[in-house]
Amino acid sequence: MDPVVKVVVNDEEQYSIWPAFRTNAPGWRDEGFQGSEKECLTHIAAIWPDIRPASLRE
């Protein structure tokens, strides 16, 4: 069974995955989705089509 990971996001609206059992790195917060690595990466691809930081998208 794959380890459970979660989707995290920072203030620049950049997304990443993080082990679900670990405390988030400074500057990152839970986005609300968790599952396998593949599921989380699929979720990120669906919600983050423009991977530029928010400050560059404005």
Buried (B, 14 or more C-beta within 10 A) or exposed (E): EEEBBBBBBBEEBBBBBBEBEEEBEEEBEEBEBBBBEEBBBEBBEEEBEEEEEEEEEE
